[in-house]
Amino acid sequence: MCDGSDMALAASAAVILVEAASTLSTVQHRPRRFWIRPSIVNGRGKYSTSEFMKDLLLDEVDHMHLEYRCDAGFRNFFRMRNSEFENILTMIAPQISKKNTTFREAIPAAERFGVTLRFLATGDSYSSLSYTFKMSKQTISLIVPDVCVAICSALKEGVKVREILIMYN
């Protein structure tokens, strides 16, 4: 049946299992170094995306004659004219806007739409976009799908994909 060596082996296995379980339950996680990266916090304070978008438009203003020439800088960056940007933004803003909380200010709808457009236009990685727009990769990974769904629902009547596909088949 069971001799003394089997009992000793079973007892030592039980002790090892108990020790392993207690070690796993008391694993100390290292504390977060920061809630938001300092480069993002400092960057948003120094030069926000909203200011950047305004500067793209101001690049095209003729200050001598106080007239607006074209939106080449804005169009080059977002692959869309400012008027189109504003039209689509008014359609999707209610769906993509978030409320400010006591902990942090919400990212404005224009910035959410801007980061999504830049992603769709260039295919840049979320890491690259995080440096351009001063947002974390995690935030961008939540914003892009959310805004894409809003764009699809807002433009579903204007862009008829199924009819185009049926015509060419």
Residue, then its C-alpha position, 0 to 999 in steps of 0.5 A: m500500500c503506502d509506505g513511509s517514502d510515499m507519505a513523505l513525498a506526498a507531504s513534501a508535495a503538499v508543502i511545496l504547493v502551499e508555498a507556491a500558492s501563498t507566493l502567488s497570492t502575495v506577488q507585489h506589483r510595482p506601483r505605477r510610475f505615473w498616471i499620464r506620461p509627463s511628455i503628454v501632460n507637458g506637451r498638451g499644456k505647451y502646444s495642444t492639438s487644437e492650437f496646432m489645427k488653428d495654426l495649420l489654418l493660420d498658415e494660409v491667411d494672408h495677413m497683409h490683405l486679411e484674407y484666407r487663401c486656401d487650406a493647403g496645410f490643413r488639407n495636406f495634414f488631414r487629407m480633407r478641406n477645413s469646410e469638409f472637416e467642419n461639416i462632418l464634425t457637426m454630424i458626428a460631434p454629439q456621438i463622439s463628445k465626452k463630458n468633463t469630469t472632476f478628474r480630467e478634461a475630456i478630449p474635444a470632439a475636433e481632436r478626436f476626429g482629427v486623430t482618427l482622420r490622421f490615422l485613416a489618411t496615413g496609417d500611422s501607428y498609434s505610437s506615432l500618433s501619440y507623439t503628434f497629438k499628445m495623447s496616450k496610445q491607449t486613448i487613441s486605441l479607444i478613440v479611433p474605433d469609436v469615431c469610425v463607428a460614428i462616421c459610418s453611422a453619420l455618412k451611411e446615407g451619403v456613401k452607398v457602398r452596396e450600390i457601388l459594389i452591385m454595379y460593378n459585379 
